[in-house]
């Protein structure tokens, strides 16, 4: 991991250190021998109507956990007093009391907060069955609910204060001024929340002194005494596990100080003493927060049980349920996926093994004996989980997360292995894959029966893939991998659903602010192509200035550097007829963990390969802004390299439109692209499209211009030499070079041509212009020597979005001839430091004109070097950071001057 990222990863370490210090101080407040331990917040199967909308649409309870199992878990983990806080009911508590078991009656009521259009939970204790009925009736107004509780001396706690239920895009921070007046007790330690939310809650409650509360009371016209709140008394902070699955109950909770405890226990029930201590505020939280790990484990157990237990929810029932259409469509898709998983016997059996392992049951010898060789790693991972169940809580959490990561990695590799085997069987058809065939076959039948019948037919014609067999081969590992990734996604998204609010809350407190850092994803870096060179220059500037951006690439050989993360690919491949660039498939969960630990809060992506999918996953998983940096004009690429019709090209345009609309902003390198993206065809908002530029690297001082005589026998310093450097491929316009060159040579017989680069059209180009000198791929130092020693750079591409080579040539004083389009027209000042033309005739004519006017060469060289000053790194990177929201904009900052015509 890069050194700078380690420094910023200390955000998480600092949060955990601060919270541990707080818990140590709390543990020292009371004599342990006079304390009762209680988990104030846990659930069992009577939490059967979830607060989450999707759970209600799917008809799923929050848990299937039996009361007896929860009680055993609580007792095993040291709870002296039992309470069960199910949603809006105390049925489990009443049943335990009927059996003669001492229990502190409790429930977690969901109450509506008028004026803010949101719901909050209220942990409530010590009520009677009659009072429970009244409390449920008053849930529609939290003010009425809390007044009633205060009148009847029913203590309440607000759990997870920073996690509220609302469909609104924002939360008014002033609401917390009211909550400070409505509650005496707040849950500061919730076992399912992360350290950031816990520390923010702690910071907030500790800031609520008497003077602040009096000011809030006057401002909002709320009398805290009406709700049983004393502004003279410090707030009480509590802890609870919020456990739903019986995995962590009792590991987090509260110590309750009961003076003369042992004597009082002789004639008073522990539940009554607990109620007394809570009312008096003699409470100290204990336990730890598990970041997103505990919630991830709980959701994994939950999904494992859902697959085994889900019943058909009914399409009509789902469509008629309360909620927006997008929620119902999402639930329809989820229901179909879960029901398909339930039908797959292997999948259903394996998820039951996951549930058993999480609760300490190892796969038996018969399972281990019968499991196929390809799946033995699954048994090994589950066995490690089961063996860790009775170890220390942190070891169990670590073991489960390590096993989950290992399972996902190994299952992904198995899926890839089987995909490769299937592709190998159909190698002939893949050898013929071209851009045209790929685009023309890029479609899915709109009639579902056609799609299903096509997959089920299992027919294999002309070397094509047998999809029926392939689906059968990968269904099990793919579905289990989806469960593992889905739980990770869901647990992280649940924690950061209100990220914008958390950021605002931290700003208002002036403490525990999340770092502002971007993770920059790209499929190419340290490769031999123009995009890679541009990104390498950007990385070098980030490293020089220690800017708040880190790159991440997936590569088998590149080593990590400061500001550069490297993950190893699960596999890599290339379509030889489409591109020389290798496609590397990363482990998405590895990148998600790195994003979380690195303290990042925004994403940039530069390429439309696998990393663009990772970027969008991270965007929705962590609820962060994501930007795309557009390097390639794919419409131009398709136009220049294929014979596709306009209708077929529109398919690509629509796909790109859908992709770019997923991002919060798009960076472009020329004004043409900005107009295109904000125009009718693409429809992006103008404020979402940012014009930027590549910068030039500082020119080396030790450049010795190449001598023409070293390249061509008999050449002198006066011999006219034109130079081009690029990837030698059709879309780069290089196949126009022979006509351009020979037309110009007709007027300048001794004109020479030097070509640097390589690519798929090299053989064809060599045949077309055998007099040219081909240098192959040239390193940076040698390129500078060529720019400095030759005469005119010819850039025949109409495809490039910017043209780094133009600035590279300018930096050594070489004028550039290019087409009047996109990137070049924004950089070249026609007639001053180069030439802009419209066609091949213009190209050859300008070459002749240039060499006919040697008196202008010195001036043009000076103007070229002067133009480079407009593309320095500092202003370009400053504007880039500002557009990412990583810096305060400076008044009057200009990106770059407009191109000036002669």
Secondary structure, 3 states (H helix, E strand, C coil): CCHHHHHHHHHHHHHHHHHHHHHHHHHCCCCHHHEEEECCCECCCCCCCCCCHHHHHHCCCCCCCCHHHHHHHHHHCCCCECCCCCECCCHHHHHHHHCCCCCCCEEEEEEEECCCCEEEEEEEECCCHHHHHHHHHHHHCHHHHHHHHHHCCCCEEECCCCCCECCCCCCCCCHHHHHHHHCCEEEEEECCCCHHHHHHHHHHHHCCCHHHHHHHHHHHCCCHHHHCCCCCCCCEEEEECCECCCCCECCEEEEEECCCHHHHCCCCCHHHHHHHHHHHCCEEEECCCCCCHHHHHHHHHHHHHHHHHCCCCCHHHHHHCCCCHHHHHHHHHHHHHHHHHHHCHHHHHHHHHHHHHHCCCCCCHHHHHHCCHHHHHHHHHHHHHHHHCCCCHHHHHHHHHHHHHHHHHHHHHHHHHHHHHHHHHCHHHHHCCCHHHHHHCCCCCCCHHHHHHHHHCCCCCCCCCCHHHHHHHHHHHHHHHHHHHHHHHHHHHHHCCCHHHHHHHHHHHCCCCCCCCEEEECCCCCCCCHHHHHHHHHHHHHHHHCCCEEEEEECCCCCCECCEEEECCCEEECCCCCCCCCEEECCHHHHHHHHHHCCCCEEEECCCCHHHHHHHHHHHHHCCEEEEECCCCHHHHHHHHCCCCHHHHHHHHHHHHHHHCCCCEEEECCHHHHHHHHCCCCCCCHHHEEECCCCCCCCCCCCCCCCHHHHCCCCCCCCCEEEEECCCCHHHCHHHHHHHHHHHHHHCCCCEEEEECCCCCHHHHHHHCCCCEEEECCCHHHHHHHHHHCCEEEECCCCCCCCHHHHHHHHCCCEEEEECCHHHHHHCCECCCEEEECCHHHHHHHHHHHHHCHHHHHHHHHHHHHHHHHHCHHHHHHHHHHHCCCCCCCCCCCCCCCCCCC
